[in-house]
Amino acid sequence: MGGSPRGAPRQPVSARDLPGPFAASSLPRWESVLAVVAHPDDESFGLGAVLAAFAEAGAVTTVLCFTHGEASSVHGVPGSLHEVRSRELVAAPTALGVRATTLLHYPDGQLVWTCPPQLAGEVVDAARTADADGVLVFDPSGVTGHPDHAAATAAALAAAEALDLPVVAWTLPSAVAAALNIEGASFTGHAERDIDVVVQVDRTRQRIAIAAHASQAVAGSVLWRRLELLGDLEHLRLLQPGGMTVSTRTLVHTPGGIQMGETRM
C-alpha cells in the first residue's frame, strides 16, 4: 500500500481542511454516541462542546456517569454534594442536547480500586441500551490528573473492544496543558502528531451546561483559563477503530465514521 511509512507522524485535521462532503464536520458520523465519564460535570467541563456538536449534527447522545462526585474539594453551593451534583447532572446534559443520562453509584475517588470487569460491564450494558455506534471518553491519561477519569476510560475501552465499537478521546494539545500547569494545574496533553482530529466548535451550549454545575463552576477555576486557551477548537484521538478501516494520513469514510490514522497493511 502507498502513502507514508508505518509509524510516520500523524497530522491533525481541522474541519476547515476537510474536502468535499466532509467539510461540514470532522466528527465521526455516528447516529448514536455514548459518552462515558467519571463525575457529574465531566460531560460538560470536558466533553461538552464535542457532545453538543454531535447532537447538532443529528446524533442521539447519551451519557454514562459512574459517580456522584461527592468527594470534590470544590463546594460552590450549600448542601450535600452527593445530592447537589446528581441534580446538576439532570440539567447540564439537557443543555448539551443529550437524550438520556445514567448516573451510577460508585464511590467518588475509588474507581481505580473497583473491579475493572464490573465497570466494563456497566459500559457494555449502556452501549447496548443506547445502540451506540461509538464511544466518547477522556484521554486514557485522565487529562486532568484525576485517576477516576483514567479508570472510566479504561472501562469504556474494554467494553468497546468486546462490542467492536470505535472510541474517540478528548485531549489537550501539549502546549495548552503546559500553559495550564504553569498556573498550578496537573493536565496531560499530547503533541500535534498524536492528535487525530481537530474540530471547530461552538461553546454556547457548553457554557450553559457548565453554569448548571454551580457547585463546581466557581470563579478562579482553571476551567475558564482552559476554555480561553482552546478557543473554538477541540482535539480528539482515535483510541480504538472498532470495525473502521483506517489509512495513514488519509480520511476514510466507513460505517464507523470519518477518521485519520496509521496504515493498516
Buried (B, 14 or more C-beta within 10 A) or exposed (E): EEEBEEEEEBBBBEBEEBEEEBEEBBBBBBBBBBBBBBBBBBBBBBBBBBBBBBBBBEBBBBBBBBBBBBBBEEEBEEEEBBEBBBBBBEBBBBBBBBBBBBBEEBBBBBBBEBEEEEBBBBBBEBBEEBEBBBBBBBBBBBBBEBBBBBBBBBBBBBBBEEBEBBBBBBBBBBEBBEBBBEEEBEBBBBEBEBBBBBBBBEBEBBBBBBBBBBBBBBEEBBBEBBBEBBEEBBBBBBBBBBEBEBBBBEBBBBEBBBBBBBBEE
